[in-house]
Amino acid sequence: MIRYIALREFKNQFQTPFAWIILGVLQFIFAYFFLTQVEAFNKYQVRLAAVENAPGLTDVVVIPLFSNAAIILLLVTPLLTMRLICEERRNKTFALLLSAPIKSSEIILGKYIGLLGLLIPLIGLLTLMPLSLLVGGTLDFGKLFCNVLGLSLLVASFSAIGLYMSSIASNATLAAIGSFALLLILWMLGATQSHRSDLFDSLSLLTHFQSLQSGLLSTADISYFILLTVTFILLSIRRLESDRCQK
């Protein structure tokens, strides 16, 4: 049932122009940032060659590219998640979904995996851009892998939070606003402190993502994203169970 719901959700996303427009616009934006960073590297390459331990192609192009992609996906993911549950309510199919002999966990996981089926390939397409630099340059594959892993875990967390907000909001607009607000708070916890706080750093999406971007694989950072994702998926399941009991 999870696979069936995931496939249904994945197909539904491409039945409207919205998903195609989002994918097209994102690829255009990512390509713009990529070419801008490549141009900057070419401009300062001679100067960098004279500097000891100067940043390489990965530091100048790949890391800023994935940093920009993370911010853009923070803005876009709430638009993709806002209709996951709210759309069922708007189409008057939510009651039918709750009355079906399907577990709440299967419904939530199916919708969640269906959404990741759209976002993870997007990260794959993004990764192809820096890989194209191998034609005339070299990359630090360790840092590239950490950036891909970090962005994938980040998007998984974005999706779980957006899914939960869609399950508790009365309409898609509120779900999108709530998702964006919560994601922004978790993101800014590690960016706006005049005095660093260990508590805020441990809760910050940005802090853990930047740690992975540096090329350091830390179980603390990976565990943070996994726990955050699992927590909001479980909260979504609990919310659906509550709605089912009321029905």
Secondary structure, 3 states (H helix, E strand, C coil): CHHHHHHHHHHHHCCCHHHHHHHHHHHHHHHHHHHHHHHHHHHHHHHHHCCCCCCCHHHHHHHHHHHHHHHHHHHHHHHHHCHHHHHHHHCCCHHHHHHCCCCHHHHHHHHHHHHHHHHHHHHHHHHHHHHHHHHCCCCCHHHHHHHHHHHHHHHHHHHHHHHHHHHHCCCHHHHHHHHHHHHHHHHHCCCCCCCCCHHHHHHCHHHHHHHHHCCCCCHHHHHHHHHHHHHHHHHHHHHHHHHHHHC
